[in-house]
Amino acid sequence: MPQISPRKMLVTSALPYANGSLHLGHLLETIQTDIWVRFQQQRGNDCIYVCADDAHGTAIMLTAEKNGITAEQQIANVQAEHEKDLAGFLINFNNYHSTHSEENKHYSELIYKKLRDNGHIASREITQLYDPEKELFLADRYIKGSCPKCKAEDQYGDNCEACGATYNPADLINPKSAISGATPVEKESTHYFFTLPAFEDLLKEWTRSGRLQDQIANKLGEWLDAGLQEWDISRDAPYFGFEIPDAPGKYFYVWLDAPIGYMASFQNYCDTAGINFDDYWAEDAETELYHFIGKDIINFHGLFWPAMLHSAGYRTPSAIYVHGFVTVNGQKMSKSRGTFIKASTYLEHLDAEYLRYYYAAKLSGSVDDIDLNLEDFVQRVNSDLVGKVVNIASRSAKFITKGSDGVMSAALADEQLWQEAVAKSDTIAELYEQREFSKAIREIMAIADATNEYFDSQEPWKLAKEAGKEQQVIEVASQCVNLFRLIMIYLKPVLPTTAEKACTFLNAELDWQGAIEPLLNHQINKFKPMMTRIDKDKVNAMVDAGKETAAPKAEKKAKKKKPANNAAPATIEFDDFAKVDLRVVEIIAADHVEGADKLLQLTLSLGDQGTKQVFAGIKSAYAPEDLVGKHTVMVANLAPRKMKFGVSEGMVLAAGPGGGDIWLLEPDKGAKPGMKIQ
């Protein structure tokens, strides 16, 4: 049989933003990526994993100023925290870098110049609101004022959390800069744009080339069908980032240099490891390149990034693997409920491998969200890992240690049981390859169940008391220890620390290349505990710690609430209400709005009455992908309102105080798009 050459692979996960702590939502991605990389390495492939902190932008500049330190010190502090947390969760990077690096500056400038020279950079004047005191242009999230509709105070520049209205920042009553308190003024500035529409045909082909999950390809297809827009890649000084080479006072937008950070981190690794950068990034590279990302950034990675790479003469990714979000106990993570759990808070209370296993047991190759149900988390880890897997080694080892000084039997007691477990190797490997981790875990746990059933059926504890059955006891126990080793070979990508403990106990490696042979006449070491059960009290303490962290901010937020917003609305006549045309609609498309922190662009179907476009301030509560196909209610006869992002042709109805607590109204089953509500 010919020798198969190892695959050469470069893998990345999305870059954490260097302006705050990691939480358990971030960890879903890095754990998923790390498991996949460890699996590839265990199978003998040359798989390199790099990442970096995303270290540019206005938010970082302002946070540093608030903390009384330089932006460089701010990102250094956060990166140190990120690296500590990621190491705590056993994330095994080959290299972890920063986008604020010489390598990233080099590649950002190089790619920009190639885009410019190829005719893919345009420039034009745009008008924005400007803070005359801080002397900087303001994004919508940095402008506050009273809602032009309901007059609620302290509302952001794109939508009202009190009534749900959307508007332009200039429409706010008494607008103020959230940074300085100054009244903003309109000011023109020259901005630079990447001509994304020039790549429409390329992207239509690329997104349907099998490199994306079907759900993601379909979503990107909606954007492509609607027509691509030029992408603003510049920001005005003051801005923490890299200055554009031929445009003094203009800086690369953070999302221009963030994905280039993958290249920069890899170059930094190449310089120390003696690897040829071009072998992985050249247009004709034969190696494999994979990006693991969340579903909220698919437009940057699935459209902008491959178009930039193509224009600049680099290869495009072999695949982009997209995952969903994490909910806790069936709800969005919440600081008030203590379920917005920081990585460091988790590690102060619980073992990282618990979460690695639980995420693996829930993850699939799809884009579906997963729920971290804390009760199920405790039960599943305790049952599967402690009660099933580790228990096999614990109760089998003592018979070998006592009966034959730790030497396993010369033959298997049940060859068929062994062969059935070994025969699952290729199936489990393929499930790992396809990121169907939950299915792989089910296959592995089935082996653990079969092993425990075999142990119980043989009753070695009884045989040990019968004269002349000593060898049979050793053979039964050896059979189970061999199956334990096989289980740990399969679980090694998920549980690297427990795998190391298993290697010490077994006095053998957990290789997963070629045929897996049993350990016969093999000396094992004395068994030592490998994992303890999860204490529910520690989980409760972790949640309580999350509440305590959030308490000061919650108190501050409560003080800022305006009682006038909760006042009962004025009474209206029936004729006034009858003027409002409420209709059932289906959300057939939902998109992020570039430059808007709280808005989503919704395309609503009214059945035979056609479609309408609405900008809704619900981004804090809903991901666009989760909205498509939902039915809701809209005000269909609201006068169209021109905004800087486009025209909003109505309003969808939602309940809740705002922020993450927003719930779209949904009609009962059977209601059809276009039906009038009366």
ABEGO torsion letter per residue (X at the ends): XBBBBBBBBBBBBBBBBAABBBBAAAAAAAAAAAAAAAAAAAAGBBBBBBBBBBABEAAAAAAAAAAGBBAAAAAAAAAAAAAAAAAAAGBBBABBBBABBAAAAAAAAAAAAAAAAAGABBBBBBBBBBBAAAGBBBBAAABBBBBAAAGBBGBBAABBAAAGBBBBAAABBGBBBAAAGBBBBBBBBBBBBBBAAAAAAAAAAAAAAGABBAAAAAAAAAAAAAEBBBBBABBBOBBBEBBBAABBGBBBBAAAAAAAAAAAAAAAAAAAAGBBAAAAABAABABBBBBBBBAAAAAAAAAAAAAAAAAAGBBBBABBBBBBBBBBGGBBBBAAAGABBBAAAAAAABBAAAAAAAAAAABBABABBBBBBAAAAAAAAAAAAAAAAAAAAAAAAAAAAAAAGGBBBABBABAAAAAAAAAAAAAAAAAAAAGBAAAAAAAAAAAAAAAAAAAAAAGAAAAAABBGAAAAAAAAAAAAAAAAAAAAAAAAAABAAAAAAAAAAAGBBBBABEBBBBBBGBBBBBBBBABBBBBAAAAAAAAAAAAAAAAAAAAAAAAABBAAAABBBBBBBAAAAAABBBBBBBBABBBBBBGBAABBBBBBBAEAAEBBBBBBBAAAABBAAAABGBBBBBBAABBBBBBAAEBBAEBBBBBEAEEABBBBBBBBBGBBBGBBBX
